[in-house]
Amino acid sequence: MLGQALVPLVGIVDAAVIGRTGDTAALAGVALGAAIINLVFWTFGFLRMGLSGLVAQAAGAGRRDEIDALLLRGVALGVGLGSIILALQSPLTELAFLLLPGAGQVGTPAHAFVSARFLGAPAALAVFAINGWLIGLGRTRAALALQIVMNAANLLIDVVLVWRFGMGARGVGLGTASAEWIALFTGLLLAVRVGGAAPVALLRRSGWRTVADYRALAHLFAVNRDLMIRTIALLALFTWLANAGARLGTTTLAANHILLQFVNVAAFVLDAFAFTAEERIGHAVGARSPERFRLALRLTGEFTLAGGLVMTVLTVLAGPLAIFAMTTDAQVRAAALSLLPFAAAAPLLGGPSWLLDGVFIGATRGRALRDAALVSTAGYLALDLALRPWGAVGLWTAFCTSYLLRAGTLAVRLPRLMREVAGD
């Protein structure tokens, strides 16, 4: 949970460092730029999600060679895809801004932030794979160490580039990209320690035939195809949310970005239970044990509910102080405070969907995850359009409702999954 709590600190640090300069346009530009980067980078989030479920199942089945092979496949795929993204950064950036007509006056800082963040693409995607591998093995201390290093590097470099050299939004982007490369090298060292051998030695130990096995690669891409569609659907939701805020003005966009940091903290903290579910459910599926499956589901469900209540209370109590710490603009502060109840409700509304994501990721049921994401995104878009006269309140109402749609769609599939594990 501590490791997960550190994940969204990258976004929080970026927002706070630029927000404390008092430049509202730059803060709004970082908000819009972050939405674009998330859309591009997390399109390949299957490198984290798909790998964790497959690694957990391989561990449950006692296949050490496949565990090693999955690490090598994941890191190679991450670096390769990230390099392609870096090479195509110009057309990707232009396409993203064409799809976001609400950019307006924040376009210049958003462009600066995005172009800098693309420099970290190969490292960011490879780190996705390393994180998924560590989570699948239940090596949470190693995952925590990786997040600590990345966040410390991001904070230090951001402060130097923005506050010392006045590089604004571009400095924030460069700071985060640099931290992603540092995290990659740290992650490789951790993987060597956990795996007990360097990458070349792991390749020799598992064998080239195992790493390049056609059926294993086909299964990896089959799982990842549905997860990729799922991720794109959810990213479209968040990108639409960012652009909807931009249409309501720079102040609303900046306020929404601050509040989304609270939602991100809650999501990542509660994702600790979802990641536990991934590992435990994956083990249960690999061992074909319905008893382990039910126990993992019950315990992670209870902790998710309790954790959601705690995060809601903390957001209510600490939210105003955090808002004042992250921005000095009076209008942004007022807008964020008025919408704080929605951010506070998100842990309770989103907790079930985040947990069920973990259950179905661990079981590598990508199709169910894909369908749930498509339903929730379609429902969100319809609600956002219908509630547009309500302004920011309508925007947040539609966003919170999307969590309920996602959880409901997955809950309907849960009995069938339990029967499959039991072999019925």
C-alpha positions in Angstrom: 0.0 0.0 0.0 2.9 2.4 0.8 4.4 1.6 -2.6 1.1 2.3 -4.3 0.6 5.6 -2.4 3.9 6.8 -3.9 2.9 6.1 -7.5 0.7 9.2 -8.0 3.2 11.4 -6.2 4.8 11.9 -9.7 1.7 13.8 -10.8 1.3 15.5 -7.4 4.9 16.8 -7.5 4.5 18.0 -11.0 1.3 19.9 -10.1 2.7 21.3 -6.9 6.0 22.4 -8.3 4.4 24.3 -11.1 1.4 25.4 -9.1 3.5 27.1 -6.5 4.9 29.4 -9.2 1.5 31.0 -9.4 1.3 30.5 -13.2 -2.2 29.2 -13.7 -1.8 28.8 -17.5 1.3 26.7 -16.9 -0.5 24.5 -14.3 -3.4 24.1 -16.7 -1.0 23.3 -19.5 0.6 20.5 -17.4 -2.9 19.2 -16.6 -3.7 19.0 -20.3 -0.3 17.7 -21.2 -0.5 15.0 -18.5 -3.8 13.8 -20.0 -2.2 13.5 -23.4 0.8 11.6 -22.0 -1.4 9.3 -20.1 -3.4 8.6 -23.2 -0.3 7.7 -25.2 1.8 5.9 -22.5 -1.0 4.0 -20.7 -2.3 2.7 -24.0 0.4 0.2 -23.4 -0.5 -0.3 -19.8 -1.1 -4.0 -20.6 2.7 -4.3 -20.1 1.9 -3.9 -16.4 -1.5 -5.6 -16.1 -1.1 -8.4 -18.5 2.3 -9.4 -17.2 1.3 -9.5 -13.5 -1.5 -12.0 -14.1 0.6 -14.2 -16.4 3.5 -14.2 -13.9 1.3 -15.0 -11.0 -0.2 -17.9 -12.9 3.2 -19.2 -13.9 4.3 -19.0 -10.2 1.1 -20.8 -9.1 2.0 -23.6 -11.6 5.6 -23.7 -10.5 7.1 -22.6 -13.9 10.3 -20.8 -13.1 11.5 -20.8 -16.7 8.3 -19.0 -17.8 8.6 -16.4 -15.0 12.1 -15.5 -16.3 10.9 -15.5 -19.9 8.0 -13.1 -19.1 10.4 -10.5 -17.6 12.6 -10.6 -20.7 9.6 -10.4 -23.1 8.1 -7.6 -21.1 11.2 -5.4 -20.9 12.1 -5.9 -24.6 8.5 -5.1 -25.6 8.4 -2.0 -23.4 11.7 -0.6 -24.8 10.7 -1.4 -28.4 7.2 0.2 -28.2 8.6 3.2 -26.2 11.2 3.8 -28.9 8.5 3.8 -31.6 6.5 6.3 -29.5 9.5 8.5 -29.2 10.2 8.4 -32.9 6.5 9.3 -33.7 6.2 12.0 -31.0 5.6 14.9 -33.5 2.6 13.4 -35.3 1.2 11.9 -32.1 1.4 15.3 -30.4 -0.3 17.1 -33.2 -3.1 14.4 -33.4 -3.7 14.7 -29.7 -4.1 18.5 -29.8 -6.4 18.2 -32.8 -8.6 15.9 -30.7 -8.6 18.4 -27.8 -10.1 21.6 -29.1 -10.5 23.0 -25.6 -6.7 23.6 -25.3 -7.0 27.3 -26.0 -4.4 29.5 -24.2 -2.7 26.6 -22.4 -1.6 25.0 -25.7 2.0 26.4 -25.5 2.9 25.1 -22.0 1.1 21.8 -22.8 3.2 21.3 -25.9 6.4 22.0 -24.0 5.4 19.5 -21.3 4.4 16.8 -23.7 7.5 17.0 -25.9 9.7 16.7 -22.8 7.8 13.8 -21.4 8.1 11.8 -24.7 11.8 11.5 -24.0 11.1 9.1 -21.2 8.8 6.8 -23.3 11.1 3.8 -23.7 11.9 3.8 -20.0 8.4 4.4 -18.8 7.0 1.4 -20.8 9.8 -0.9 -19.7 9.1 0.1 -16.1 5.5 -0.9 -16.6 6.7 -4.4 -17.4 9.1 -4.6 -14.5 6.4 -3.4 -12.1 4.0 -6.0 -13.4 6.6 -8.8 -13.0 7.4 -7.8 -9.4 3.7 -7.5 -8.5 2.9 -10.9 -10.1 5.6 -12.4 -7.8 4.3 -10.6 -4.8 7.6 -8.7 -4.4 6.0 -5.6 -2.9 9.2 -4.4 -1.2 11.0 -4.3 -4.5 8.1 -2.4 -6.1 8.2 0.0 -3.2 11.9 0.6 -3.6 11.4 1.3 -7.3 8.7 3.9 -6.6 10.7 5.6 -3.9 13.7 6.1 -6.2 11.5 7.4 -9.1 9.6 9.9 -6.9 12.7 11.1 -5.1 14.4 11.7 -8.5 11.3 13.4 -9.9 11.0 15.8 -7.0 14.6 16.8 -7.0 14.9 17.3 -10.7 11.5 19.1 -11.0 12.5 21.6 -8.2 15.9 22.3 -9.8 14.6 22.8 -13.3 11.5 24.8 -12.4 12.4 26.8 -9.3 16.2 27.2 -10.0 16.3 27.5 -13.8 12.7 28.7 -14.4 11.9 26.2 -17.1 8.2 26.0 -16.4 6.1 23.3 -17.9 9.0 22.0 -20.0 11.1 21.6 -16.8 8.4 19.5 -15.2 8.3 17.3 -18.2 12.0 16.9 -18.4 12.2 16.1 -14.6 9.6 13.3 -14.9 11.2 11.9 -18.1 14.6 11.8 -16.3 13.1 10.1 -13.3 11.6 7.4 -15.6 15.1 6.6 -17.0 16.5 6.4 -13.5 13.6 4.1 -12.5 14.4 1.8 -15.4 18.0 1.2 -14.4 16.9 0.8 -10.8 14.1 -1.6 -11.8 16.6 -3.7 -13.8 18.9 -4.0 -10.7 15.9 -5.0 -8.6 14.8 -7.6 -11.2 18.3 -9.1 -11.2 18.2 -9.4 -7.5 14.8 -11.0 -7.4 15.5 -13.2 -10.4 18.9 -14.2 -9.1 20.7 -13.5 -12.4 21.4 -10.8 -14.9 19.2 -10.6 -18.0 21.6 -12.5 -20.2 21.9 -15.2 -17.6 18.2 -15.3 -17.3 17.9 -15.8 -21.0 20.4 -18.7 -20.8 18.6 -20.2 -17.8 15.1 -20.1 -19.3 16.3 -20.8 -22.9 15.7 -18.8 -26.0 13.1 -21.3 -27.2 11.1 -20.6 -24.0 11.4 -16.8 -24.4 10.4 -16.9 -28.1 7.8 -19.7 -27.7 5.1 -19.0 -30.3 2.2 -20.1 -28.1 3.3 -18.1 -25.1 3.8 -15.0 -27.3 0.4 -15.6 -28.9 -1.2 -15.9 -25.4 0.6 -12.7 -24.3 -0.7 -10.7 -27.2 -4.2 -12.2 -27.0 -4.5 -11.1 -23.3 -2.8 -7.8 -24.1 -5.1 -7.0 -27.1 -8.2 -6.9 -24.9 -6.3 -5.0 -22.2 -5.1 -2.5 -24.7 -8.7 -1.8 -25.9 -9.8 -1.6 -22.3 -7.0 0.9 -21.5 -7.7 3.0 -24.5 -11.4 3.2 -23.5 -10.5 4.4 -20.0 -7.9 6.8 -21.2 -10.4 8.3 -23.6 -12.7 8.8 -20.6 -10.0 10.7 -18.7 -8.9 12.7 -21.8 -12.5 13.7 -22.4 -12.6 14.8 -18.8 -9.5 16.9 -19.2 -10.9 18.5 -22.4 -14.3 19.1 -20.8 -12.5 21.0 -18.0 -10.6 23.0 -20.6 -13.9 24.0 -22.2 -15.0 25.4 -18.9 -11.9 27.6 -18.7 -8.4 27.6 -17.4 -9.5 27.9 -13.7 -11.7 24.8 -13.9 -9.1 22.8 -15.8 -6.4 23.6 -13.1 -8.9 22.9 -10.3 -9.9 19.5 -11.8 -6.2 18.6 -12.2 -5.6 19.2 -8.5 -8.7 17.2 -7.5 -7.7 14.3 -9.8 -4.5 14.0 -7.8 -6.7 13.1 -4.8 -8.6 10.6 -6.8 -5.2 9.2 -8.1 -3.9 8.8 -4.6 -7.0 7.0 -3.5 -7.0 4.8 -6.6 -3.3 3.8 -6.2 -3.6 3.2 -2.4 -6.7 1.0 -2.9 -5.0 -0.7 -5.9 -2.7 -2.3 -3.3 -5.6 -4.6 -2.5 -6.3 -5.0 -6.2 -2.7 -6.0 -6.9 -2.9 -8.4 -4.0 -6.0 -9.8 -5.7 -4.0 -10.1 -9.0 -1.3 -12.1 -7.4 -3.6 -14.3 -5.2 -6.2 -14.8 -7.9 -3.5 -15.6 -10.4 -2.1 -18.2 -8.0 -5.5 -19.7 -7.5 -6.2 -19.9 -11.2 -2.8 -21.4 -11.9 -3.3 -24.0 -9.1 -7.0 -24.5 -10.1 -8.1 -23.8 -6.5 -11.6 -22.4 -6.0 -11.0 -22.2 -2.3 -8.0 -19.9 -2.7 -10.0 -17.8 -5.1 -12.9 -17.3 -2.8 -10.6 -16.5 0.2 -8.7 -13.9 -1.9 -11.9 -12.3 -3.1 -13.4 -12.0 0.3 -10.4 -10.6 2.1 -9.4 -8.1 -0.5 -13.0 -7.0 -0.8 -13.3 -6.3 2.9 -10.0 -4.4 3.0 -11.0 -2.4 -0.1 -14.3 -1.3 1.6 -12.5 -0.3 4.8 -9.8 1.5 2.8 -12.3 3.4 0.8 -13.9 4.7 3.9 -10.6 5.8 5.3 -9.6 7.6 2.1 -12.9 9.4 1.9 -12.5 10.7 5.4 -8.9 11.7 4.8 -9.9 13.6 1.6 -12.6 15.5 3.5 -10.3 16.4 6.3 -7.0 17.1 4.5 -8.3 18.2 1.1 -8.6 21.9 1.8 -5.0 22.0 3.2 -3.7 20.1 0.3 -5.4 22.4 -2.2 -3.9 25.5 -0.6 -0.5 23.8 -0.6 -0.7 22.9 -4.3 -1.7 26.3 -5.7 -1.5 29.9 -4.8 -4.2 31.1 -7.2 -7.4 32.2 -5.2 -9.8 31.3 -8.0 -8.3 27.8 -8.5 -8.5 27.2 -4.8 -12.2 28.3 -4.6 -13.1 26.1 -7.6 -11.3 23.1 -6.2 -12.9 23.5 -2.8 -16.4 23.6 -4.3 -15.9 20.3 -6.1 -14.0 18.6 -3.3 -17.0 16.4 -2.2 -16.9 14.6 -5.6 -13.2 13.8 -5.1 -14.0 12.6 -1.6 -16.7 10.3 -2.9 -14.5 8.7 -5.5 -12.7 6.1 -3.2 -16.1 4.6 -2.1 -17.6 4.7 -5.6 -14.4 3.5 -7.4 -13.1 1.0 -4.9 -15.3 -2.0 -6.2 -14.3 -1.3 -9.8 -10.6 -1.1 -8.9 -10.7 -4.4 -6.9 -12.6 -6.2 -9.7 -10.1 -5.0 -12.2 -7.5 -6.8 -10.1 -9.5 -10.0 -9.9 -10.0 -10.2 -13.6 -6.4 -9.1 -14.4 -5.1 -11.9 -12.2 -7.4 -14.4 -14.0 -6.2 -12.9 -17.3 -9.8 -12.4 -18.4 -9.1 -9.5 -20.7 -12.4 -9.6 -22.6 -14.4 -9.0 -19.5 -12.2 -6.0 -18.6 -12.5 -4.7 -22.2 -16.3 -4.9 -22.1 -16.6 -3.2 -18.7 -14.3 -0.3 -19.8 -16.3 0.2 -23.0 -19.6 0.2 -21.1 -18.4 2.7 -18.5 -16.8 5.0 -21.0 -19.9 5.0 -23.2 -22.1 5.7 -20.2 -19.8 8.5 -19.1 -19.8 10.2 -22.4 -23.6 10.1 -22.6 -24.0 11.5 -19.1 -21.4 14.2 -19.7 -23.3 15.4 -22.8 -26.6 15.2 -21.0 -25.3 17.1 -17.8 -23.3 19.7 -19.6 -25.7 22.5 -18.6 -24.7 21.8 -15.0 -21.1 22.8 -15.7 -18.4 21.3 -13.5 -20.9 19.6 -11.3 -22.3 17.7 -14.2 -18.8 16.8 -15.4 -17.9 15.3 -12.0 -21.3 13.5 -11.6 -20.8 11.8 -14.9 -17.2 10.8 -13.9 -18.2 9.3 -10.6 -21.1 7.4 -12.2 -18.6 5.8 -14.6 -17.1 3.9 -11.7 -20.4 2.3 -10.8 -21.0 1.3 -14.4 -17.6 -0.4 -14.6 -18.0 -2.3 -11.3 -21.5 -3.4 -12.2 -20.4 -4.8 -15.6 -17.6 -6.8 -14.0 -19.8 -8.0 -11.1 -22.2 -9.6 -13.6 -19.2 -11.7 -14.9 -17.9 -12.8 -11.5 -20.1 -15.9 -11.0 -19.0 -17.3 -14.4 -15.4 -16.7 -13.5 -15.8 -18.6 -10.2 -17.4 -21.5 -12.1 -14.5 -21.6 -14.5 -11.9 -21.8 -11.7 -13.9 -24.6 -10.1 -13.9 -26.4 -13.4 -17.6 -26.5 -13.8 
